[in-house]
């Protein structure tokens, strides 16, 4: 029986495993894929970390400086491969954990590849696990191409085509930019709720620093500052279909984990008319989509960037540790009272940066687990 089994060989799982191994804790990492960083390998090609390199290091092995300030997808994969090698982490790949149950004073992990037991389990299966496509009326009748953003790799198949992107998060905005820059004939983005938009950096200073500084600030302090910054940096975008949200930026982050859109050219293309902002889809027909404002569009392709579910219900839903939205009720160095020695990392979406928070969680989990193991 291992001291700890970590489920997931992405950045969160690797960070926890590295810090635990550094404390001499017997740790096994399992992953259903055949390599580390499987999610990063399948993201769209133009993706970069939304956080600056020097605020995105995992514990005890920094990202190489020659990867630049904003690390590209392929370099993130290279970094995580090197991270695992540096810390001697050899995950058990092609190993799926279907369900976790309590057994005496240990956890029993059910898997088609063989059951495992461990005193501690760390769930690090990722924030973006199960793609979500809304059940729009008539969507099954649409004769054009419809794909979730998780299947979008690059814009080559869409050169010369009319494309509708649905969703106002960073993924939808970046795919829209990619389509325009690569030669799509027409690009629209359907937005239901006006997004908060911030510049990725100003004069070389990353806006992530504000997220770090205000990570635990009260909403009434942060939101007025964010409102003024948007007005000064972006102006009034109402005429382009992007009015300022009525809810505060931090209010939405805390309630929905909805981080703001980082502008990497999106606003400029909207102002130039190269990305058209339209209303959200309401109903699908064979070749048409009726939008919420009753206008009708006829795209060749629809890219659905409406997010993901955590997909934790089959694994731990029976343990009473999930909120109604499917996210863990506690994470990091806290365990749910109903599930001692069961830890979660990577299931929040903080403004201060996912990689940065994964590193913080890893150190906290390792301290807590290390204290317990060393008491034996």
Secondary structure, 3 states (H helix, E strand, C coil): CEEEEEECCCHHHHHHHHHHHHCCCCEEEECCCCCCCHHHHHCCCCCECCCCHHHCCECCECCCHHHCCCCEHHHHHHHHHHHHHHCCCCCECCCCCCEEEEECCEEEEECCCCCEEEEEEEECCCCCCEECCCCCECHHHCCCEEEEHHHCCCCHHHCCCEEEEECCCHHHHHHHHHHHHHCCCEEEEECCCCCCEEECEECCEECHHHHHHCCCCCHHHHHHHHHHHHHHHHCCCHHHCCCCCCCCHHHHHHHHCCCCEEECCHHHHHHCCCCEEECCEEEECCCCEEECCCCEECCCEEEECCCEECCCHHHHHHHCCECCCCCECCCCCCCCCCCCCEEECCCCCCCCCHHHHHHHHHHHHHHHHHHHHHCC
